[in-house]
Amino acid sequence: MIDTPYLLFLGDAPDGLAAKVAQGIKDWRPENCAGQFRMEGCKADMKLPDMSLTEAKEAGAKTLVIGVANRGGVISKAWKQVLLEALDEGYDIASGLHNLLRNEPDLAAKAKELGRTLHDVRIPVVQYPIANGEKRTGKRVLAVGTDCSVGKMYTALALDRDMRKAGMKSTFRATGQTGILITGEGVPLDAVIADFMAGSIEWLTPDNDADHWDIIEGQGSLFHVSYSGVTLALIHGGQPDALILCHEPTRDHMRGLPGYKLPSLEAVRDMSLTLAQVGNPDCKVVGISINTQHMSDAEATAYLAEVEARVGLPAVDPYRHGAERLVEALAAL
């Protein structure tokens, strides 16, 4: 278990999306956040108290959580100095980076010397099976996106919250480092060996009650040339009964790929459903989740109405307005 409260380390994040790990923890587990630590030039802000390591320690923080998911997931020299100082201050450190804390000799040595714990949540701790494609009892819903970082995890968490409020049986199934840090369990899918990726999702979503929903956290996008593989593993391993399309409409290109435009919702709908029906011929697309955080209320309302009329599915921002209409669509299956 990772001790709370957390001090969220934002480093020198170039924008808010780079600190999406911290943002997710702050939005869904604010009671676990003592404050934030930002380096010079940091352009992310969780609207938490800015604290030094000493100040946060005196306020009760126990674990420094690296809240930045940079491209490649590396620990820079500048970050390293802060992490070493955190160990000296008495913190444990938790990270979801591909660059593992335990593989940094100076961090590992200091943690051992001081009796501190390094939590690498992006390490599989289970020997996952190869997927067999056998049908499982229970129901499953997966969020699929037009791009990375468009709100797939937020959609899943909002669905879980509102399904429980409606008296339905549901479980949020984390598949990335932020979800694992929020819930305490899950599969770090992008760190699983390729042959076992789909099998890990079968393992994560086993047989369950006929009226129970596993809400699978989406990753990547089938249209993102860097991360499409992880999306396909979720689709085939999850064998979803329902898909929710996720989109952030204010972008002019794919995340990290300036030469690639975002696909249309219709293109994502058609390709995702075709691939999902390989494993579950009865899968349906039931709704659309729009991330309207960069829109005014009036702009968001107008855009949601336009999308709903065009695609013919309920379109909502589940974080801004609630996921009730998506829940209703799932309950109707």
C-alpha positions in Angstrom: 0.0 0.0 0.0 1.1 3.5 -0.8 0.9 5.8 2.3 -1.2 9.0 2.0 -1.4 12.0 2.0 0.6 12.7 -1.1 2.7 15.6 -2.2 2.2 15.8 -5.9 5.4 16.4 -7.8 4.7 18.4 -11.0 8.3 18.9 -11.9 8.9 21.2 -14.9 5.7 20.1 -16.8 5.3 22.0 -20.0 1.5 22.0 -19.8 -1.4 20.7 -17.8 -1.7 17.5 -19.9 1.8 16.5 -19.1 0.7 16.4 -15.4 -2.4 14.3 -16.0 -1.4 11.8 -13.4 -1.5 14.5 -10.7 -4.7 16.0 -12.2 -6.4 12.6 -12.0 -5.4 12.0 -8.4 -6.4 15.6 -7.4 -9.8 15.4 -9.1 -10.8 11.9 -7.9 -9.0 11.6 -4.5 -8.6 15.2 -3.3 -8.5 14.0 0.3 -5.2 12.3 -0.4 -3.5 15.4 -1.6 -1.5 17.6 0.8 -0.2 20.0 -1.8 2.0 20.3 -5.0 5.7 20.8 -5.6 6.6 22.7 -8.8 10.0 23.4 -10.3 11.0 26.6 -12.1 9.2 26.8 -15.5 6.4 24.4 -14.5 3.2 25.3 -16.5 0.9 22.9 -14.7 -1.1 23.8 -11.7 -3.5 21.6 -9.7 -4.8 24.6 -7.7 -3.3 23.0 -4.6 -1.0 24.7 -2.1 2.5 25.1 -3.4 4.8 23.5 -0.8 8.4 22.8 -0.3 9.4 19.3 0.7 9.8 20.4 4.3 6.5 22.3 4.4 4.6 19.4 3.0 6.3 17.0 5.4 5.3 19.2 8.4 1.8 19.2 7.0 1.7 15.4 7.1 2.6 14.3 3.6 4.1 10.8 3.5 4.6 10.0 -0.2 6.0 12.1 -3.0 4.0 11.1 -6.1 5.5 11.8 -9.5 2.5 13.3 -11.1 4.0 13.9 -14.6 3.7 11.5 -17.5 6.2 12.9 -19.9 6.9 11.4 -23.4 9.1 8.4 -22.8 8.6 8.5 -19.0 12.2 9.5 -18.0 13.7 10.9 -14.8 15.8 14.0 -15.7 18.8 15.1 -13.7 16.8 18.1 -12.3 14.1 15.8 -11.1 16.6 13.4 -9.6 17.9 16.0 -7.2 14.4 16.6 -5.9 13.8 12.9 -5.5 17.0 12.4 -3.5 16.1 15.4 -1.3 12.7 13.9 -0.7 14.2 10.6 0.5 16.4 12.6 2.9 13.2 14.4 4.2 11.6 11.1 5.0 9.3 10.6 2.0 8.5 7.4 0.2 8.3 8.0 -3.6 5.6 6.6 -6.0 5.9 6.7 -9.8 4.2 5.4 -12.9 7.1 6.3 -15.2 8.6 3.8 -17.6 12.0 4.9 -16.1 11.7 2.8 -12.9 12.8 4.3 -9.6 14.4 1.0 -8.6 16.6 1.1 -11.7 18.2 4.4 -10.6 21.2 3.2 -8.5 21.5 6.4 -6.4 17.7 6.4 -5.6 17.7 2.7 -4.8 20.8 3.0 -2.5 19.5 6.0 -0.6 16.0 4.5 -0.1 17.7 1.3 1.2 19.9 3.3 3.5 17.1 5.4 4.9 14.5 2.7 5.0 12.2 4.4 2.5 10.0 2.7 -0.1 10.1 3.2 -3.9 6.8 2.4 -5.5 7.0 1.6 -9.2 3.3 1.2 -10.1 4.1 0.5 -13.8 5.5 -2.9 -13.1 3.3 -6.0 -13.7 3.1 -8.1 -10.5 1.1 -11.0 -12.1 2.1 -13.5 -14.7 -0.7 -12.8 -17.1 -2.1 -15.5 -19.5 -2.3 -15.3 -23.2 -5.9 -14.3 -24.2 -8.2 -17.2 -25.1 -11.2 -15.1 -26.3 -13.7 -17.2 -24.3 -16.9 -15.5 -23.3 -17.1 -14.4 -19.7 -20.2 -13.8 -17.6 -21.1 -10.2 -16.5 -21.0 -7.1 -18.6 -18.2 -4.8 -19.7 -17.9 -1.3 -21.1 -14.8 0.3 -22.6 -14.1 3.9 -23.4 -12.3 4.5 -26.7 -11.0 7.8 -27.9 -10.1 9.9 -30.9 -6.7 10.6 -29.2 -4.7 10.1 -26.1 -5.6 12.1 -23.0 -9.1 13.0 -24.1 -10.9 11.9 -20.9 -11.3 8.1 -21.1 -10.3 7.5 -17.5 -12.5 10.4 -16.3 -15.4 8.9 -18.3 -14.9 5.5 -16.7 -14.7 6.9 -13.2 -17.8 9.1 -13.7 -19.7 6.0 -15.0 -18.7 4.0 -12.0 -19.7 6.8 -9.6 -23.1 7.3 -11.2 -23.9 3.6 -11.8 -23.3 3.0 -8.1 -25.6 6.0 -7.3 -28.3 4.4 -9.5 -28.0 1.1 -7.5 -26.2 -0.8 -10.3 -23.3 -3.2 -9.7 -20.0 -1.8 -11.2 -16.3 -1.9 -10.7 -13.8 0.6 -12.2 -10.9 -1.4 -13.8 -7.7 0.6 -13.9 -5.3 0.0 -16.8 -2.8 2.8 -16.3 -0.7 4.4 -13.7 -3.1 7.1 -12.7 -6.0 4.8 -12.3 -3.8 2.5 -10.2 -2.7 5.3 -8.0 -6.4 6.4 -7.6 -7.8 3.0 -6.8 -4.8 1.0 -5.5 -5.1 -1.8 -8.0 -5.2 -2.6 -11.7 -3.1 -3.7 -14.7 -0.3 -1.4 -15.9 -1.1 -2.4 -19.5 1.5 -0.5 -21.4 4.2 -2.3 -19.4 2.9 -5.8 -20.2 4.7 -7.8 -22.8 2.8 -7.6 -26.0 1.7 -11.3 -26.3 0.1 -11.0 -22.8 -1.7 -7.6 -23.1 -5.1 -8.9 -24.1 -4.8 -11.7 -21.6 -4.1 -9.3 -18.8 -7.4 -7.6 -19.6 -9.2 -10.9 -19.6 -7.6 -11.5 -16.1 -8.7 -8.0 -15.0 -12.3 -8.6 -16.0 -13.2 -12.1 -15.0 -16.5 -13.9 -14.7 -19.0 -11.9 -12.6 -22.7 -11.6 -11.8 -24.9 -11.2 -14.9 -25.9 -7.7 -13.9 -22.4 -6.5 -12.9 -20.6 -4.0 -15.1 -16.8 -3.9 -15.4 -15.9 -0.3 -16.5 -12.6 -0.7 -18.3 -10.3 2.4 -18.4 -9.4 3.2 -21.9 -5.9 3.9 -23.2 -4.4 5.4 -26.4 -6.4 5.5 -29.6 -6.7 3.2 -32.6 -5.8 6.2 -34.7 -2.7 7.2 -32.7 0.3 5.6 -34.5 2.3 5.6 -31.2 -0.2 3.9 -28.9 -2.8 2.0 -31.0 -1.5 -1.4 -29.9 -2.6 -0.9 -26.3 -6.1 0.2 -27.4 -6.6 -3.0 -29.5 -5.5 -5.1 -26.6 -8.2 -3.5 -24.5 -10.8 -4.1 -27.2 -10.0 -7.7 -27.7 -9.1 -8.6 -24.2 -12.1 -6.7 -22.7 -14.7 -8.2 -25.1 -16.8 -5.2 -24.3 -20.6 -5.3 -24.5 -20.6 -1.5 -24.9 -18.3 1.2 -26.2 -18.3 4.9 -25.2 -16.6 7.3 -27.7 -14.4 10.0 -26.1 -13.3 13.2 -27.7 -11.7 16.6 -26.9 -12.8 19.0 -29.7 -10.4 21.9 -29.3 -7.3 20.1 -30.5 -5.8 20.7 -33.9 -3.7 17.6 -34.1 -3.1 14.3 -32.3 -1.3 14.5 -29.0 2.5 14.5 -29.7 2.0 14.1 -33.5 1.7 17.5 -35.1 1.4 15.9 -38.6 -1.7 13.9 -37.7 -5.3 15.3 -37.5 -7.8 13.8 -35.1 -10.2 11.3 -36.7 -13.9 12.0 -36.7 -16.2 10.4 -34.1 -17.8 8.5 -36.9 -14.5 7.0 -38.0 -13.7 6.0 -34.4 -17.2 4.5 -34.0 -16.9 2.4 -37.1 -13.4 1.1 -36.6 -13.8 0.4 -32.9 -17.1 -1.4 -33.4 -15.7 -3.6 -36.2 -12.7 -4.7 -34.1 -14.8 -5.1 -30.9 -17.3 -7.4 -32.7 -14.4 -9.8 -33.5 -14.5 -10.8 -29.8 -18.1 -9.9 -29.0 -20.5 -9.8 -32.0 -23.1 -8.2 -29.8 -21.0 -5.1 -28.9 -22.7 -1.8 -29.4 -21.7 1.9 -29.3 -24.0 3.5 -26.8 -22.9 7.0 -26.1 -20.3 9.8 -26.5 -18.2 11.5 -23.9 -17.0 15.0 -24.8 -14.3 16.7 -22.8 -15.5 20.3 -22.8 -13.0 21.7 -20.3 -11.7 24.4 -22.7 -15.2 25.5 -23.7 -17.6 28.0 -22.1 -21.0 26.7 -20.9 -22.7 28.0 -24.0 -20.1 26.5 -26.3 -20.2 23.1 -24.6 -24.0 23.0 -24.7 -24.1 23.9 -28.4 -21.3 21.4 -29.3 -22.9 18.5 -27.4 -26.3 19.2 -29.1 -24.6 19.2 -32.5 -22.7 16.0 -31.9 -25.8 14.2 -30.6 -27.9 15.3 -33.6 -25.2 14.3 -36.0 -24.2 10.9 -34.6 -27.5 9.9 -33.1 -26.2 8.9 -29.6 -26.4 10.6 -26.2 -23.5 13.1 -26.0 -22.4 14.4 -22.6 -19.5 15.7 -20.6 -19.7 13.3 -17.7 -17.2 15.2 -15.5 -18.9 18.6 -16.0 -22.5 17.5 -16.2 -22.7 13.9 -14.9 -22.8 10.6 -16.6 -26.4 9.8 -15.9 -27.5 9.6 -19.6 -24.6 7.2 -20.4 -25.7 5.1 -17.4 -29.2 5.0 -18.8 -27.9 3.8 -22.1 -26.0 1.0 -20.5 -28.9 0.0 -18.3 -31.0 -0.4 -21.4 -28.8 -3.1 -22.9 
